Amino acid sequence: MTVRSRAAVVHQRGGSFTFEDVEIDNPRPDEVLVRIIACGICHTDIAARDGLLGMEFPAVFGHEGAGVVEIVGTEVAGIRPGDKVVLSFSSCGECSSCAGGHPAHCVAFDELNFGDARIDGTSTIWTAKGEPVGGCFFGQSSLADNALTRERNLIPVDDADDDELALLASLGCGIQAGAGTVLNELRPQPNESLVVFGAGTVGLAAIMAARLAGAAPIVAVDIVSLRLELARELGATFVINGLKEDVGARLREIVGDVDHAVETTGLSRVIDQATRSIGPRGNASLLGISTDEVAISPKSPGPHQRVFYSVAGDSDPQRFIPFLIRCHKEGKFPFDKLIREYPASEINTAVKDSLDGVTIKPVLRF
């Protein structure tokens, strides 16, 4: 049995998102069908569309969904039809990383989030002619009217109306990753310096988290003036425009050796800049995905330096997303300032606006 739905299908590398009729499997015993109210667009969706993550085409992406539970499998215990939920990345729940509260380092992370299908290889989405479509993106493929997922992907948000669900959808990946790498991994102490390279969704979330942690000074580096203005509003004490200033010289003037750096662009030259900025005991977190093909080898870390790639900010969505929601309600994490809503039908405009820097965090309403 299947459920008829509409989904934004990409047919080839770099192609457009096209809404088409599809058939989605009814839930297996451990699965849940969610009616999607809204879905954020993350640069990881765009990277997957552009073939950077090795996904097969045609495919349905989307991994920042929020909606209402429609059907639950017979083995699902903690979720009921009618529950309002935010969707995040998938993990097995059984390995030592998951058991230890680090599902972003799940041993099956790649298979569950980038495997095109269930972990047993079976498809969840089909064309109207019965041909398989790549799905299970981050365990959800939520750029669709409906998403088939698992209980571990779901974070209940009681009493949220559709407008609140549209707001909370954006917490599923980019915002969670930016805040998580600061609060869960770098863990700056009060009055330790933190520099963010790239003031997009991930970078601005990192800035808000740095302010929560009491880091100081907080420096934002970007080449878009409007983003730097917003970075200052959200907690950056200094901003540097990389098109107008010598970033390295300006950082030395502001902070000297940097305690913590967050690199969000994925560009080789910026990664090199970030790793060279940190002090003898500094830390640098790398979060970006890019088509950059310029080979620059970042400076090798010193004996007491730490340079690492962050996956989802080492977050446990079941705990971290509710924490971010509480901080937002208390006025301490105003991530709503990043968001612009679009009708789902305008998905390609939303993607273009994101790439052009017109919009920081597009959210589609279904």
GUMAR-100307 format. One record per residue (C-alpha): x, y, z. Coordinates in steps of 0.02 Angstrom, whole numbers, plus 50000, padded with zeros to 5 digits. Example, Ala and Ser with C-alpha at 12.3 -4.5 7.8 and 13.67 -1.06 7.14 Angstrom:
# residues 2
<node><X>50615</X><Y>49775</Y><Z>50390</Z></node>
<node><X>50684</X><Y>49947</Y><Z>50357</Z></node>
# end
This chain:
# residues 366
<node><X>50000</X><Y>50000</Y><Z>50000</Z></node>
<node><X>50057</X><Y>50177</Y><Z>49963</Z></node>
<node><X>50004</X><Y>50356</Y><Z>49997</Z></node>
<node><X>49986</X><Y>50474</Y><Z>49850</Z></node>
<node><X>50082</X><Y>50636</Y><Z>49878</Z></node>
<node><X>50172</X><Y>50778</Y><Z>49790</Z></node>
<node><X>50360</X><Y>50797</Y><Z>49805</Z></node>
<node><X>50497</X><Y>50910</Y><Z>49737</Z></node>
<node><X>50592</X><Y>50789</Y><Z>49625</Z></node>
<node><X>50765</X><Y>50825</Y><Z>49554</Z></node>
<node><X>50798</X><Y>50721</Y><Z>49398</Z></node>
<node><X>50980</X><Y>50759</Y><Z>49363</Z></node>
<node><X>51134</X><Y>50836</Y><Z>49441</Z></node>
<node><X>51109</X><Y>51023</Y><Z>49457</Z></node>
<node><X>50929</X><Y>51012</Y><Z>49395</Z></node>
<node><X>50776</X><Y>51106</Y><Z>49452</Z></node>
<node><X>50660</X><Y>51050</Y><Z>49590</Z></node>
<node><X>50498</X><Y>50996</Y><Z>49505</Z></node>
<node><X>50340</X><Y>50955</Y><Z>49601</Z></node>
<node><X>50268</X><Y>50791</Y><Z>49539</Z></node>
<node><X>50144</X><Y>50658</Y><Z>49594</Z></node>
<node><X>50231</X><Y>50517</Y><Z>49687</Z></node>
<node><X>50182</X><Y>50366</Y><Z>49790</Z></node>
<node><X>50253</X><Y>50350</Y><Z>49966</Z></node>
<node><X>50254</X><Y>50184</Y><Z>50058</Z></node>
<node><X>50138</X><Y>50161</Y><Z>50204</Z></node>
<node><X>50239</X><Y>50150</Y><Z>50366</Z></node>
<node><X>50322</X><Y>49988</Y><Z>50414</Z></node>
<node><X>50308</X><Y>49941</Y><Z>50599</Z></node>
<node><X>50451</X><Y>50058</Y><Z>50649</Z></node>
<node><X>50404</X><Y>50202</Y><Z>50533</Z></node>
<node><X>50298</X><Y>50359</Y><Z>50541</Z></node>
<node><X>50210</X><Y>50458</Y><Z>50404</Z></node>
<node><X>50211</X><Y>50646</Y><Z>50432</Z></node>
<node><X>50108</X><Y>50775</Y><Z>50339</Z></node>
<node><X>50231</X><Y>50914</Y><Z>50305</Z></node>
<node><X>50179</X><Y>51091</Y><Z>50350</Z></node>
<node><X>50346</X><Y>51173</Y><Z>50313</Z></node>
<node><X>50523</X><Y>51129</Y><Z>50265</Z></node>
<node><X>50681</X><Y>51233</Y><Z>50273</Z></node>
<node><X>50803</X><Y>51236</Y><Z>50129</Z></node>
<node><X>50981</X><Y>51201</Y><Z>50185</Z></node>
<node><X>51140</X><Y>51215</Y><Z>50082</Z></node>
<node><X>51158</X><Y>51028</Y><Z>50107</Z></node>
<node><X>51001</X><Y>51006</Y><Z>50000</Z></node>
<node><X>51083</X><Y>51112</Y><Z>49866</Z></node>
<node><X>51246</X><Y>51015</Y><Z>49881</Z></node>
<node><X>51149</X><Y>50852</Y><Z>49859</Z></node>
<node><X>51057</X><Y>50924</Y><Z>49708</Z></node>
<node><X>51226</X><Y>50970</Y><Z>49634</Z></node>
<node><X>51290</X><Y>50792</Y><Z>49655</Z></node>
<node><X>51416</X><Y>50829</Y><Z>49793</Z></node>
<node><X>51350</X><Y>50696</Y><Z>49912</Z></node>
<node><X>51345</X><Y>50549</Y><Z>49793</Z></node>
<node><X>51155</X><Y>50531</Y><Z>49789</Z></node>
<node><X>51072</X><Y>50446</Y><Z>49642</Z></node>
<node><X>50942</X><Y>50534</Y><Z>49533</Z></node>
<node><X>50796</X><Y>50557</Y><Z>49523</Z></node>
<node><X>50785</X><Y>50601</Y><Z>49707</Z></node>
<node><X>50684</X><Y>50695</Y><Z>49837</Z></node>
<node><X>50786</X><Y>50797</Y><Z>49961</Z></node>
<node><X>50736</X><Y>50901</Y><Z>50112</Z></node>
<node><X>50792</X><Y>50873</Y><Z>50290</Z></node>
<node><X>50719</X><Y>51017</Y><Z>50392</Z></node>
<node><X>50538</X><Y>50964</Y><Z>50396</Z></node>
<node><X>50401</X><Y>51002</Y><Z>50521</Z></node>
<node><X>50222</X><Y>50941</Y><Z>50520</Z></node>
<node><X>50086</X><Y>50831</Y><Z>50591</Z></node>
<node><X>50096</X><Y>50644</Y><Z>50618</Z></node>
<node><X>49971</X><Y>50552</Y><Z>50508</Z></node>
<node><X>50007</X><Y>50366</Y><Z>50527</Z></node>
<node><X>50119</X><Y>50271</Y><Z>50649</Z></node>
<node><X>50186</X><Y>50093</Y><Z>50633</Z></node>
<node><X>50136</X><Y>49959</Y><Z>50757</Z></node>
<node><X>50304</X><Y>49963</Y><Z>50847</Z></node>
<node><X>50308</X><Y>50153</Y><Z>50872</Z></node>
<node><X>50280</X><Y>50190</Y><Z>51055</Z></node>
<node><X>50310</X><Y>50375</Y><Z>51090</Z></node>
<node><X>50224</X><Y>50460</Y><Z>50943</Z></node>
<node><X>50039</X><Y>50465</Y><Z>50902</Z></node>
<node><X>49935</X><Y>50526</Y><Z>50754</Z></node>
<node><X>49902</X><Y>50712</Y><Z>50774</Z></node>
<node><X>50067</X><Y>50749</Y><Z>50861</Z></node>
<node><X>50158</X><Y>50905</Y><Z>50800</Z></node>
<node><X>50340</X><Y>50867</Y><Z>50762</Z></node>
<node><X>50504</X><Y>50937</Y><Z>50698</Z></node>
<node><X>50611</X><Y>50819</Y><Z>50593</Z></node>
<node><X>50799</X><Y>50805</Y><Z>50606</Z></node>
<node><X>50937</X><Y>50686</Y><Z>50551</Z></node>
<node><X>50930</X><Y>50497</Y><Z>50568</Z></node>
<node><X>51031</X><Y>50381</Y><Z>50681</Z></node>
<node><X>51020</X><Y>50199</Y><Z>50730</Z></node>
<node><X>50993</X><Y>50221</Y><Z>50917</Z></node>
<node><X>51091</X><Y>50062</Y><Z>50955</Z></node>
<node><X>51278</X><Y>50094</Y><Z>50928</Z></node>
<node><X>51394</X><Y>50159</Y><Z>51064</Z></node>
<node><X>51388</X><Y>50337</Y><Z>50995</Z></node>
<node><X>51198</X><Y>50342</Y><Z>50999</Z></node>
<node><X>51193</X><Y>50262</Y><Z>51171</Z></node>
<node><X>51319</X><Y>50391</Y><Z>51232</Z></node>
<node><X>51215</X><Y>50539</Y><Z>51173</Z></node>
<node><X>51313</X><Y>50572</Y><Z>51013</Z></node>
<node><X>51196</X><Y>50517</Y><Z>50872</Z></node>
<node><X>51283</X><Y>50632</Y><Z>50747</Z></node>
<node><X>51426</X><Y>50507</Y><Z>50758</Z></node>
<node><X>51315</X><Y>50355</Y><Z>50733</Z></node>
<node><X>51407</X><Y>50212</Y><Z>50648</Z></node>
<node><X>51268</X><Y>50203</Y><Z>50519</Z></node>
<node><X>51255</X><Y>50392</Y><Z>50492</Z></node>
<node><X>51301</X><Y>50390</Y><Z>50307</Z></node>
<node><X>51188</X><Y>50243</Y><Z>50263</Z></node>
<node><X>51040</X><Y>50316</Y><Z>50357</Z></node>
<node><X>51057</X><Y>50494</Y><Z>50294</Z></node>
<node><X>51134</X><Y>50482</Y><Z>50120</Z></node>
<node><X>51086</X><Y>50308</Y><Z>50063</Z></node>
<node><X>50944</X><Y>50348</Y><Z>49940</Z></node>
<node><X>50835</X><Y>50213</Y><Z>50021</Z></node>
<node><X>50803</X><Y>50121</Y><Z>50183</Z></node>
<node><X>50956</X><Y>50040</Y><Z>50260</Z></node>
<node><X>50897</X><Y>49872</Y><Z>50188</Z></node>
<node><X>50903</X><Y>49949</Y><Z>50013</Z></node>
<node><X>50716</X><Y>49962</Y><Z>49982</Z></node>
<node><X>50641</X><Y>50122</Y><Z>49913</Z></node>
<node><X>50511</X><Y>50226</Y><Z>50003</Z></node>
<node><X>50459</X><Y>50341</Y><Z>49859</Z></node>
<node><X>50398</X><Y>50290</Y><Z>49687</Z></node>
<node><X>50344</X><Y>50378</Y><Z>49529</Z></node>
<node><X>50164</X><Y>50364</Y><Z>49472</Z></node>
<node><X>50226</X><Y>50226</Y><Z>49354</Z></node>
<node><X>50300</X><Y>50126</Y><Z>49499</Z></node>
<node><X>50483</X><Y>50170</Y><Z>49469</Z></node>
<node><X>50592</X><Y>50202</Y><Z>49623</Z></node>
<node><X>50643</X><Y>50378</Y><Z>49671</Z></node>
<node><X>50789</X><Y>50414</Y><Z>49786</Z></node>
<node><X>50723</X><Y>50454</Y><Z>49960</Z></node>
<node><X>50763</X><Y>50437</Y><Z>50145</Z></node>
<node><X>50871</X><Y>50594</Y><Z>50133</Z></node>
<node><X>50923</X><Y>50621</Y><Z>50314</Z></node>
<node><X>50793</X><Y>50488</Y><Z>50348</Z></node>
<node><X>50649</X><Y>50599</Y><Z>50289</Z></node>
<node><X>50652</X><Y>50678</Y><Z>50114</Z></node>
<node><X>50536</X><Y>50814</Y><Z>50176</Z></node>
<node><X>50526</X><Y>50926</Y><Z>50022</Z></node>
<node><X>50357</X><Y>50846</Y><Z>49994</Z></node>
<node><X>50179</X><Y>50849</Y><Z>50057</Z></node>
<node><X>50219</X><Y>50692</Y><Z>50159</Z></node>
<node><X>50377</X><Y>50617</Y><Z>50231</Z></node>
<node><X>50408</X><Y>50438</Y><Z>50286</Z></node>
<node><X>50526</X><Y>50433</Y><Z>50433</Z></node>
<node><X>50565</X><Y>50348</Y><Z>50598</Z></node>
<node><X>50528</X><Y>50394</Y><Z>50778</Z></node>
<node><X>50710</X><Y>50439</Y><Z>50812</Z></node>
<node><X>50698</X><Y>50577</Y><Z>50681</Z></node>
<node><X>50552</X><Y>50661</Y><Z>50769</Z></node>
<node><X>50551</X><Y>50794</Y><Z>50905</Z></node>
<node><X>50376</X><Y>50826</Y><Z>50974</Z></node>
<node><X>50327</X><Y>51009</Y><Z>50992</Z></node>
<node><X>50165</X><Y>51015</Y><Z>51090</Z></node>
<node><X>50029</X><Y>51140</Y><Z>51045</Z></node>
<node><X>50125</X><Y>51217</Y><Z>50898</Z></node>
<node><X>50011</X><Y>51291</Y><Z>50766</Z></node>
<node><X>50058</X><Y>51294</Y><Z>50581</Z></node>
<node><X>50149</X><Y>51461</Y><Z>50595</Z></node>
<node><X>50256</X><Y>51398</Y><Z>50739</Z></node>
<node><X>50292</X><Y>51236</Y><Z>50647</Z></node>
<node><X>50352</X><Y>51338</Y><Z>50499</Z></node>
<node><X>50470</X><Y>51432</Y><Z>50614</Z></node>
<node><X>50534</X><Y>51276</Y><Z>50703</Z></node>
<node><X>50566</X><Y>51180</Y><Z>50542</Z></node>
<node><X>50729</X><Y>51273</Y><Z>50518</Z></node>
<node><X>50803</X><Y>51196</Y><Z>50676</Z></node>
<node><X>50823</X><Y>51025</Y><Z>50596</Z></node>
<node><X>50998</X><Y>51050</Y><Z>50523</Z></node>
<node><X>51089</X><Y>51214</Y><Z>50489</Z></node>
<node><X>51041</X><Y>51312</Y><Z>50643</Z></node>
<node><X>51065</X><Y>51159</Y><Z>50752</Z></node>
<node><X>51237</X><Y>51129</Y><Z>50675</Z></node>
<node><X>51298</X><Y>51308</Y><Z>50699</Z></node>
<node><X>51238</X><Y>51320</Y><Z>50878</Z></node>
<node><X>51293</X><Y>51143</Y><Z>50919</Z></node>
<node><X>51472</X><Y>51162</Y><Z>50862</Z></node>
<node><X>51489</X><Y>51310</Y><Z>50981</Z></node>
<node><X>51394</X><Y>51243</Y><Z>51132</Z></node>
<node><X>51431</X><Y>51057</Y><Z>51116</Z></node>
<node><X>51604</X><Y>51052</Y><Z>51038</Z></node>
<node><X>51702</X><Y>51215</Y><Z>51056</Z></node>
<node><X>51623</X><Y>51260</Y><Z>51223</Z></node>
<node><X>51701</X><Y>51433</Y><Z>51238</Z></node>
<node><X>51723</X><Y>51498</Y><Z>51414</Z></node>
<node><X>51667</X><Y>51675</Y><Z>51458</Z></node>
<node><X>51781</X><Y>51805</Y><Z>51379</Z></node>
<node><X>51864</X><Y>51683</Y><Z>51260</Z></node>
<node><X>51867</X><Y>51748</Y><Z>51082</Z></node>
<node><X>51767</X><Y>51666</Y><Z>50943</Z></node>
<node><X>51773</X><Y>51708</Y><Z>50757</Z></node>
<node><X>51643</X><Y>51650</Y><Z>50631</Z></node>
<node><X>51694</X><Y>51641</Y><Z>50448</Z></node>
<node><X>51534</X><Y>51654</Y><Z>50343</Z></node>
<node><X>51379</X><Y>51739</Y><Z>50412</Z></node>
<node><X>51246</X><Y>51628</Y><Z>50333</Z></node>
<node><X>51125</X><Y>51518</Y><Z>50428</Z></node>
<node><X>51258</X><Y>51410</Y><Z>50511</Z></node>
<node><X>51373</X><Y>51556</Y><Z>50550</Z></node>
<node><X>51237</X><Y>51667</Y><Z>50622</Z></node>
<node><X>51175</X><Y>51522</Y><Z>50730</Z></node>
<node><X>51353</X><Y>51503</Y><Z>50793</Z></node>
<node><X>51358</X><Y>51688</Y><Z>50836</Z></node>
<node><X>51197</X><Y>51677</Y><Z>50935</Z></node>
<node><X>51264</X><Y>51525</Y><Z>51027</Z></node>
<node><X>51429</X><Y>51613</Y><Z>51063</Z></node>
<node><X>51332</X><Y>51754</Y><Z>51144</Z></node>
<node><X>51236</X><Y>51626</Y><Z>51248</Z></node>
<node><X>51402</X><Y>51553</Y><Z>51305</Z></node>
<node><X>51474</X><Y>51723</Y><Z>51352</Z></node>
<node><X>51615</X><Y>51719</Y><Z>51224</Z></node>
<node><X>51699</X><Y>51887</Y><Z>51194</Z></node>
<node><X>51744</X><Y>51962</Y><Z>51080</Z></node>
<node><X>51636</X><Y>51881</Y><Z>50946</Z></node>
<node><X>51692</X><Y>51922</Y><Z>50769</Z></node>
<node><X>51596</X><Y>51891</Y><Z>50607</Z></node>
<node><X>51687</X><Y>51882</Y><Z>50440</Z></node>
<node><X>51589</X><Y>51890</Y><Z>50277</Z></node>
<node><X>51584</X><Y>51985</Y><Z>50112</Z></node>
<node><X>51400</X><Y>52037</Y><Z>50117</Z></node>
<node><X>51365</X><Y>52197</Y><Z>50212</Z></node>
<node><X>51185</X><Y>52154</Y><Z>50254</Z></node>
<node><X>51238</X><Y>51990</Y><Z>50333</Z></node>
<node><X>51370</X><Y>52078</Y><Z>50435</Z></node>
<node><X>51240</X><Y>52202</Y><Z>50497</Z></node>
<node><X>51129</X><Y>52058</Y><Z>50553</Z></node>
<node><X>51279</X><Y>51972</Y><Z>50634</Z></node>
<node><X>51308</X><Y>52127</Y><Z>50738</Z></node>
<node><X>51124</X><Y>52130</Y><Z>50787</Z></node>
<node><X>51132</X><Y>51947</Y><Z>50841</Z></node>
<node><X>51286</X><Y>51964</Y><Z>50950</Z></node>
<node><X>51445</X><Y>51997</Y><Z>50851</Z></node>
<node><X>51549</X><Y>52131</Y><Z>50936</Z></node>
<node><X>51656</X><Y>52158</Y><Z>50782</Z></node>
<node><X>51627</X><Y>52126</Y><Z>50597</Z></node>
<node><X>51753</X><Y>52112</Y><Z>50455</Z></node>
<node><X>51710</X><Y>52131</Y><Z>50272</Z></node>
<node><X>51831</X><Y>52017</Y><Z>50179</Z></node>
<node><X>51813</X><Y>52118</Y><Z>50019</Z></node>
<node><X>51864</X><Y>52280</Y><Z>50102</Z></node>
<node><X>51986</X><Y>52231</Y><Z>50240</Z></node>
<node><X>52136</X><Y>52120</Y><Z>50268</Z></node>
<node><X>52053</X><Y>51986</Y><Z>50375</Z></node>
<node><X>52211</X><Y>51920</Y><Z>50455</Z></node>
<node><X>52278</X><Y>52093</Y><Z>50500</Z></node>
<node><X>52110</X><Y>52149</Y><Z>50567</Z></node>
<node><X>52093</X><Y>51993</Y><Z>50675</Z></node>
<node><X>52267</X><Y>52020</Y><Z>50747</Z></node>
<node><X>52216</X><Y>52198</Y><Z>50787</Z></node>
<node><X>52052</X><Y>52147</Y><Z>50871</Z></node>
<node><X>52097</X><Y>51987</Y><Z>50965</Z></node>
<node><X>52276</X><Y>51935</Y><Z>50929</Z></node>
<node><X>52272</X><Y>51746</Y><Z>50935</Z></node>
<node><X>52095</X><Y>51677</Y><Z>50914</Z></node>
<node><X>52032</X><Y>51553</Y><Z>51044</Z></node>
<node><X>51894</X><Y>51476</Y><Z>50936</Z></node>
<node><X>51856</X><Y>51484</Y><Z>50749</Z></node>
<node><X>51702</X><Y>51422</Y><Z>50658</Z></node>
<node><X>51722</X><Y>51401</Y><Z>50469</Z></node>
<node><X>51557</X><Y>51382</Y><Z>50374</Z></node>
<node><X>51598</X><Y>51417</Y><Z>50190</Z></node>
<node><X>51694</X><Y>51259</Y><Z>50141</Z></node>
<node><X>51809</X><Y>51366</Y><Z>50034</Z></node>
<node><X>51991</X><Y>51313</Y><Z>50041</Z></node>
<node><X>52060</X><Y>51488</Y><Z>50059</Z></node>
<node><X>51940</X><Y>51527</Y><Z>50201</Z></node>
<node><X>51977</X><Y>51363</Y><Z>50289</Z></node>
<node><X>52161</X><Y>51408</Y><Z>50277</Z></node>
<node><X>52125</X><Y>51581</Y><Z>50347</Z></node>
<node><X>52025</X><Y>51509</Y><Z>50492</Z></node>
<node><X>52155</X><Y>51380</Y><Z>50540</Z></node>
<node><X>52295</X><Y>51509</Y><Z>50533</Z></node>
<node><X>52199</X><Y>51629</Y><Z>50644</Z></node>
<node><X>52191</X><Y>51518</Y><Z>50799</Z></node>
<node><X>52317</X><Y>51534</Y><Z>50939</Z></node>
<node><X>52436</X><Y>51402</Y><Z>51009</Z></node>
<node><X>52293</X><Y>51323</Y><Z>51107</Z></node>
<node><X>52155</X><Y>51371</Y><Z>50987</Z></node>
<node><X>52015</X><Y>51268</Y><Z>50910</Z></node>
<node><X>51939</X><Y>51274</Y><Z>50736</Z></node>
<node><X>51777</X><Y>51191</Y><Z>50684</Z></node>
<node><X>51748</X><Y>51161</Y><Z>50498</Z></node>
<node><X>51566</X><Y>51146</Y><Z>50441</Z></node>
<node><X>51556</X><Y>51198</Y><Z>50259</Z></node>
<node><X>51519</X><Y>51101</Y><Z>50100</Z></node>
<node><X>51575</X><Y>51182</Y><Z>49939</Z></node>
<node><X>51609</X><Y>51153</Y><Z>49754</Z></node>
<node><X>51776</X><Y>51238</Y><Z>49782</Z></node>
<node><X>51911</X><Y>51146</Y><Z>49685</Z></node>
<node><X>52058</X><Y>51256</Y><Z>49730</Z></node>
<node><X>52180</X><Y>51148</Y><Z>49825</Z></node>
<node><X>52251</X><Y>51242</Y><Z>49973</Z></node>
<node><X>52318</X><Y>51138</Y><Z>50117</Z></node>
<node><X>52265</X><Y>51214</Y><Z>50282</Z></node>
<node><X>52403</X><Y>51247</Y><Z>50408</Z></node>
<node><X>52438</X><Y>51089</Y><Z>50507</Z></node>
<node><X>52378</X><Y>51104</Y><Z>50687</Z></node>
<node><X>52508</X><Y>51134</Y><Z>50821</Z></node>
<node><X>52530</X><Y>51013</Y><Z>50966</Z></node>
<node><X>52396</X><Y>51096</Y><Z>51072</Z></node>
<node><X>52281</X><Y>51156</Y><Z>50933</Z></node>
<node><X>52125</X><Y>51065</Y><Z>50877</Z></node>
<node><X>52053</X><Y>51073</Y><Z>50700</Z></node>
<node><X>51904</X><Y>50960</Y><Z>50666</Z></node>
<node><X>51759</X><Y>50933</Y><Z>50549</Z></node>
<node><X>51593</X><Y>50951</Y><Z>50638</Z></node>
<node><X>51444</X><Y>50841</Y><Z>50599</Z></node>
<node><X>51277</X><Y>50919</Y><Z>50650</Z></node>
<node><X>51366</X><Y>51008</Y><Z>50792</Z></node>
<node><X>51379</X><Y>50842</Y><Z>50886</Z></node>
<node><X>51197</X><Y>50873</Y><Z>50933</Z></node>
<node><X>51068</X><Y>50753</Y><Z>51002</Z></node>
<node><X>50912</X><Y>50826</Y><Z>50920</Z></node>
<node><X>50796</X><Y>50753</Y><Z>51052</Z></node>
<node><X>50880</X><Y>50863</Y><Z>51183</Z></node>
<node><X>50962</X><Y>51004</Y><Z>51087</Z></node>
<node><X>50814</X><Y>51062</Y><Z>50982</Z></node>
<node><X>50700</X><Y>51081</Y><Z>51135</Z></node>
<node><X>50842</X><Y>51178</Y><Z>51218</Z></node>
<node><X>50852</X><Y>51297</Y><Z>51069</Z></node>
<node><X>50663</X><Y>51318</Y><Z>51070</Z></node>
<node><X>50669</X><Y>51365</Y><Z>51255</Z></node>
<node><X>50808</X><Y>51490</Y><Z>51223</Z></node>
<node><X>50707</X><Y>51567</Y><Z>51081</Z></node>
<node><X>50553</X><Y>51586</Y><Z>51191</Z></node>
<node><X>50662</X><Y>51672</Y><Z>51321</Z></node>
<node><X>50726</X><Y>51794</Y><Z>51190</Z></node>
<node><X>50904</X><Y>51725</Y><Z>51198</Z></node>
<node><X>50912</X><Y>51641</Y><Z>51028</Z></node>
<node><X>50814</X><Y>51746</Y><Z>50900</Z></node>
<node><X>50836</X><Y>51631</Y><Z>50751</Z></node>
<node><X>50672</X><Y>51694</Y><Z>50678</Z></node>
<node><X>50772</X><Y>51844</Y><Z>50613</Z></node>
<node><X>50855</X><Y>51728</Y><Z>50485</Z></node>
<node><X>50697</X><Y>51660</Y><Z>50406</Z></node>
<node><X>50597</X><Y>51708</Y><Z>50252</Z></node>
<node><X>50447</X><Y>51603</Y><Z>50202</Z></node>
<node><X>50403</X><Y>51551</Y><Z>50025</Z></node>
<node><X>50257</X><Y>51452</Y><Z>49955</Z></node>
<node><X>50318</X><Y>51277</Y><Z>49913</Z></node>
<node><X>50280</X><Y>51312</Y><Z>49730</Z></node>
<node><X>50420</X><Y>51444</Y><Z>49732</Z></node>
<node><X>50555</X><Y>51320</Y><Z>49784</Z></node>
<node><X>50674</X><Y>51362</Y><Z>49642</Z></node>
<node><X>50660</X><Y>51548</Y><Z>49679</Z></node>
<node><X>50697</X><Y>51511</Y><Z>49862</Z></node>
<node><X>50851</X><Y>51411</Y><Z>49815</Z></node>
<node><X>50913</X><Y>51550</Y><Z>49699</Z></node>
<node><X>50884</X><Y>51682</Y><Z>49833</Z></node>
<node><X>50983</X><Y>51578</Y><Z>49957</Z></node>
<node><X>51129</X><Y>51557</Y><Z>49837</Z></node>
<node><X>51124</X><Y>51742</Y><Z>49791</Z></node>
<node><X>51127</X><Y>51794</Y><Z>49974</Z></node>
<node><X>50956</X><Y>51877</Y><Z>49960</Z></node>
<node><X>50884</X><Y>51761</Y><Z>50093</Z></node>
<node><X>50979</X><Y>51681</Y><Z>50235</Z></node>
<node><X>50859</X><Y>51540</Y><Z>50281</Z></node>
<node><X>50717</X><Y>51502</Y><Z>50159</Z></node>
<node><X>50572</X><Y>51402</Y><Z>50230</Z></node>
<node><X>50440</X><Y>51328</Y><Z>50115</Z></node>
<node><X>50258</X><Y>51321</Y><Z>50168</Z></node>
<node><X>50161</X><Y>51171</Y><Z>50104</Z></node>
# end
